[in-house]
Amino acid sequence: MSALRETQRQFLAAVLGREAHAAAPWPRRRLAVYRVNARENFAGALAAAFPLLHGLMGDAEFRALAWAYQRACPSRSGNLFHCGAELPEFLAQKLAGTAEKALAAVAAFEWLIQQVLVAADDSAARLWQSSLSLFALWDEFQRTGQVGRLEAAAGGAVESLLIRRTGGGVEMRRLSERDFQSLLSMIDGGRG
């Protein structure tokens, strides 16, 4: 490995706090500037992709989550769009068996929205089902910029949604169970 490449690897490890000994060659105050920037940029990218999760958790808790997630699942690219791909699974494992386990479903829902936003035109729609009332939460956020309370779907039902990209962003529609299953079978039939 070249000397430059090794220096860059050590610097990245020092900035991200992956190796305690990696920080030794650099002055702590100077390194702190890069650490803060790395944390803030990563947390900002996650907050932009997961606004409902950010709103439900609050800023301080979300930022702590972002740093823990970044250490566990570091971005492999300078493009931070894809950095949230593993967040739903990370949260599912972290929150399993706790009262906050529904936050993993919120993260999965929001990552699905991100996938719709960047999907090829012929696949810019997804189906979603959950026992959580995420349609109302998303709709309130779109209208007010505020995140309300996370609640179960009315009457313990399962909420079925069609999420698709439009010229103005993302559109969601509630579906009956029958319509959801019909669309799902059409999608599955097209794959076979």
Residue, then its C-alpha position, 0 to 999 in steps of 0.5 A: m500500500s502506498a504511503l499516501r494511501e496509508t496516511q489517508r486510511q489512518f486519517l479517515a480512521a482517526v476522524l471516524g474514531r475507528e482506531a484509537h491509535a490512528a489519531a496519534p499523528w494529528p493534533r487533537r484540536r485540528l482533528a476535532v474539526y474534521r470529526v465534527n464535520a464528518r458527524e454533522n454531514f452524516a447526521g444531516a444526510l440521515a435526517a434529510a432521508f428520515p425526517l419522520l424518524h428524526g422528528l419522532m426521536g428528537d434531535a439529540e437522540f437522532r444525532a446519537l443514533a446517527w453516530a452509532y450507526q455511522r460507526a457500525c455501518p460506515s458509508r462506502s461512498g462520498n455520495l451520502f444518499h445510500c448511507g441510510a440503506e442499512l438503517p432499518e435493519f440496524l434499528a431493528q436489531k438495536l431496538a428489538g424487544t423494546a417499546e421503541k421497536a416500531l421506529a425500525a418500521v418507520a425507518a424502513f418506510e422512509w427508506l422505501i420512499q427514498q428508493v421511489l425517489v431515485a428509481a428508474d421511471d418504469s419502477a418508481a412505485r412501491l407497495w407498503q403494509s404496516s400496522l402503523s398509521l404512517f400515511a397520517l404521519w407522513d401527510e402531517f409532515q408534508r403539510t406542516g413540517q412537524v412530526g406528530r405521534l406514531e400510532a397504530a392503524a385505526g382499529g388494529a387494521v393493517e394500513s396498505l399504501l401505494i407510494r409513487r413518484t410524481g413530478g412534484g415528489v412522492e404521492m401516497r394513496r391508501l388502498s383497500e386490502r383487495d386493491f393492495q393484493s391485486l396490485l401485488s399479484m400484478i407485480d409478482g406476475g410481471r416478475g415471473 
